[in-house]
Amino acid sequence: MAKQPTPLTLDRLDTPIGGALCALDWIDYEERLLTLLRRYYGTVELIENSAPSEIRSALSRYFDGELNQLDGITCHIPGTPFQNRIWTALRKIPAGSTLSYGTLAAQLGVPNAMRAVGHANGANPLSVVVPCHRLIGANGSLTGYGGGIARKRWLLEHEGVAVK
């Protein structure tokens, strides 16, 4: 017997940088989102409905400039223990700050695992809330971002980071 799809609520929220958040990823990267969701949940069924008002409010307030609003959003991502360790560490990087992949790896006691940190960062299905945009290259360059480098730049500048 086939396993029933996991039902997940899909909501859309207009943002000031084009596109909309869709299950906490960018709508124009929906295939990436679906791939990540299948990786973590198996078959999924996206059901159009409103997200809880607290989440919508926190996201709207973040985009309005209240940068710490995302800190209160409770997250559960069924990743590997290593991924969860990285995602937890990402949420501890304050808005307006950045770290390099290598620095985060060293802080976590795995200084040679910068590529693994990058891989876990790229597998993050909770864009913005788990602020993977706050990881940059060792030389300060903007490296890959699932929502595109232009969005990464915008998010960092929105948070007050001077980017190259």
Backbone torsions as a table, in degrees:
resi	resn	phi	psi	omega
1	MET	NA	133.2	-179.3
2	ALA	-71.4	142.2	178.1
3	LYS	-70.5	137.0	178.4
4	GLN	-69.1	144.1	178.4
5	PRO	-64.2	148.0	174.9
6	THR	-77.7	122.8	178.7
7	PRO	-79.8	129.0	177.5
8	LEU	-128.4	138.6	179.6
9	THR	-77.6	134.3	178.2
10	LEU	-114.2	123.2	177.5
11	ASP	-129.8	158.5	179.6
12	ARG	-126.7	139.9	-177.6
13	LEU	-135.7	122.3	177.2
14	ASP	-65.1	142.5	179.2
15	THR	-131.2	162.7	-179.0
16	PRO	-78.0	1.6	-179.0
17	ILE	-118.0	33.0	176.0
18	GLY	74.9	151.4	-177.3
19	GLY	72.9	-177.7	179.0
20	ALA	-142.8	152.5	175.9
21	LEU	-72.9	132.7	-176.3
22	CYS	-133.0	105.8	-174.0
23	ALA	54.5	34.8	179.5
24	LEU	64.9	36.7	168.2
25	ASP	-141.5	174.2	-175.4
26	TRP	-85.8	136.4	-173.7
27	ILE	-61.0	-33.0	179.5
28	ASP	-80.3	6.1	172.9
29	TYR	-122.7	35.2	-175.2
30	GLU	-61.3	-37.0	178.8
31	GLU	-62.8	-40.5	176.2
32	ARG	-60.3	-45.7	178.8
33	LEU	-58.8	-48.2	-179.0
34	LEU	-63.0	-38.7	176.8
35	THR	-61.4	-46.7	178.9
36	LEU	-63.5	-42.8	179.6
37	LEU	-62.7	-42.5	177.5
38	ARG	-62.5	-37.7	179.1
39	ARG	-60.7	-40.3	-174.1
40	TYR	-93.3	-27.7	-174.4
41	TYR	-119.1	-8.7	-171.8
42	GLY	81.7	-147.1	179.0
43	THR	-67.7	132.5	-179.8
44	VAL	-122.7	153.8	172.9
45	GLU	-123.5	117.0	179.9
46	LEU	-88.1	123.0	-177.0
47	ILE	-111.4	119.0	179.4
48	GLU	-65.7	123.7	179.1
49	ASN	-168.8	166.0	178.7
50	SER	-79.9	137.2	172.1
51	ALA	-68.6	161.6	176.1
52	PRO	-53.9	142.1	-175.4
53	SER	-59.7	-30.7	179.6
54	GLU	-64.6	-38.2	179.9
55	ILE	-71.0	-46.7	178.4
56	ARG	-58.7	-43.4	-178.9
57	SER	-64.8	-45.2	-179.4
58	ALA	-61.8	-43.0	178.9
59	LEU	-65.1	-45.1	179.2
60	SER	-61.8	-42.5	-179.2
61	ARG	-67.3	-37.0	174.9
62	TYR	-57.9	-49.5	-178.1
63	PHE	-69.0	-20.2	174.7
64	ASP	-84.4	-1.2	175.3
65	GLY	111.9	-5.2	177.1
66	GLU	-86.9	82.7	-165.4
67	LEU	-66.3	-23.1	-178.4
68	ASN	-89.2	4.5	-177.6
69	GLN	-63.7	-26.7	-177.0
70	LEU	-75.6	-19.1	-176.7
71	ASP	-60.3	-29.1	-176.7
72	GLY	-86.7	-3.9	-179.9
73	ILE	-77.4	122.2	177.5
74	THR	-77.7	132.0	-178.1
75	CYS	-122.4	144.8	169.2
76	HIS	-137.8	117.2	177.9
77	ILE	-124.5	121.7	-177.7
78	PRO	-80.1	59.0	177.7
79	GLY	-89.6	-173.2	177.0
80	THR	-73.0	163.3	176.3
81	PRO	-56.2	-39.7	178.9
82	PHE	-65.2	-45.3	178.1
83	GLN	-58.9	-45.6	-179.6
84	ASN	-62.8	-34.7	176.6
85	ARG	-63.7	-42.6	178.3
86	ILE	-66.9	-46.6	-177.4
87	TRP	-64.0	-36.8	176.0
88	THR	-64.5	-42.8	178.8
89	ALA	-64.2	-38.4	178.9
90	LEU	-60.5	-39.2	-178.9
91	ARG	-68.8	-13.7	178.7
92	LYS	-91.6	-8.2	176.2
93	ILE	-77.3	116.7	-176.3
94	PRO	-64.9	149.3	173.3
95	ALA	-56.0	137.8	-178.7
96	GLY	90.5	1.1	179.7
97	SER	-121.0	156.3	174.0
98	THR	-135.5	160.7	172.1
99	LEU	-136.2	155.0	171.5
100	SER	-85.3	161.7	177.8
101	TYR	-58.4	-43.0	-179.6
102	GLY	-65.0	-39.4	178.8
103	THR	-64.4	-43.4	178.9
104	LEU	-63.8	-43.2	178.2
105	ALA	-58.8	-44.7	179.8
106	ALA	-64.1	-41.8	178.7
107	GLN	-61.0	-30.7	-179.5
108	LEU	-89.3	4.0	176.9
109	GLY	80.6	15.5	177.8
110	VAL	-128.8	66.2	-169.9
111	PRO	-60.9	-21.8	179.6
112	ASN	-93.3	6.9	-174.5
113	ALA	-103.6	28.1	-177.4
114	MET	-61.0	-33.7	177.9
115	ARG	-69.9	-38.1	176.4
116	ALA	-65.2	-37.7	175.2
117	VAL	-61.4	-44.8	178.3
118	GLY	-62.0	-39.9	179.4
119	HIS	-65.7	-44.8	178.4
120	ALA	-63.6	-40.4	178.8
121	ASN	-60.2	-43.4	-179.6
122	GLY	-71.1	-17.8	179.7
123	ALA	-93.1	6.8	-179.2
124	ASN	-69.5	118.6	179.4
125	PRO	-92.1	5.0	-179.4
126	LEU	-116.7	66.9	-179.4
127	SER	-51.3	145.1	178.6
128	VAL	72.9	-53.3	-178.4
129	VAL	-66.8	-44.5	167.8
130	VAL	-96.8	99.7	-163.5
131	PRO	-76.3	70.2	178.8
132	CYS	-64.3	-17.9	177.9
133	HIS	-67.7	-13.9	-178.0
134	ARG	-84.5	-1.6	173.4
135	LEU	-95.2	131.2	-177.9
136	ILE	-131.1	172.3	178.1
137	GLY	-68.1	159.0	-179.1
138	ALA	-58.8	-28.1	180.0
139	ASN	-92.5	9.6	179.4
140	GLY	88.0	1.5	-178.5
141	SER	-76.4	154.2	175.0
142	LEU	-82.9	116.9	178.6
143	THR	-99.2	-174.5	-174.0
144	GLY	-46.0	150.5	175.3
145	TYR	-150.1	132.9	-176.2
146	GLY	-57.5	-27.1	179.2
147	GLY	-96.3	6.5	179.7
148	GLY	97.8	147.3	-176.9
149	ILE	-61.4	-35.8	179.8
150	ALA	-60.9	-41.2	177.8
151	ARG	-68.8	-39.6	178.3
152	LYS	-59.3	-47.4	178.5
153	ARG	-58.0	-47.2	-178.8
154	TRP	-60.6	-47.0	-179.1
155	LEU	-60.1	-45.5	179.9
156	LEU	-64.7	-44.2	178.4
157	GLU	-64.9	-37.9	176.1
158	HIS	-58.3	-34.3	-179.6
159	GLU	-87.2	0.7	176.5
160	GLY	92.1	12.7	179.2
161	VAL	-86.2	130.2	173.3
162	ALA	-81.5	116.3	-177.2
163	VAL	-106.0	153.2	179.0
164	LYS	-73.4	NA	NA
